[in-house]
Amino acid sequence: MRITQEADYAFRIVRCLAASTQGKMGSLEISECAGIPHRFTFKILRKLTHAKITESIRGKGGGYRLAKEPATITLLELVEIIDGPVYINKCLEPGYECSMHTDTLCSLHRRIGQISETIRDEMRKVTFDMLDTSFLEEPRLKKPE
């Protein structure tokens, strides 16, 4: 399993929004804060808004804000929004038919399933209120006003 660049960008976007003292940011401001090209920022914001992680504020002075509290947004949730369900092996995907067994799960499949669930549990434990926001103090990034 590998977290895609797009999921990493989603982490960065939510982290910037969670750290915003204004509660909202424009897409260009988010792009600069997160260090992501604006085109990708906007694409990911659409996905996050569709999933009700962020919401779009229209009109003058609009932008984006979190639609949920940072304490309720997990790494796992963002990965699954962007990349789909987390599986460390294709044999764990729904509907996969293994040629190594018939009616019961093989011991390898069961063990890989346990490892996969441990990874999911650990990602589920990390929420965006737990993450450091000192990155906003770095010279190349501007702190949202």
Number of C-alpha atoms within 10 A of each C-alpha: 9 9 12 12 11 17 20 14 22 26 17 19 26 24 24 27 24 23 22 20 12 11 14 25 24 17 19 16 19 27 21 19 23 23 15 18 13 16 11 14 23 16 12 19 22 15 16 22 16 13 15 13 21 21 19 21 14 9 7 6 9 13 18 19 22 24 15 13 12 19 12 14 21 19 20 21 19 23 20 13 17 20 15 11 13 18 18 17 12 12 15 17 12 7 8 9 12 13 6 8 11 9 5 8 12 12 10 10 17 13 12 16 17 12 14 17 15 12 15 18 12 12 16 16 13 16 18 21 16 12 12 10 15 9 16 17 10 9 8 11 14 13 19 18 9
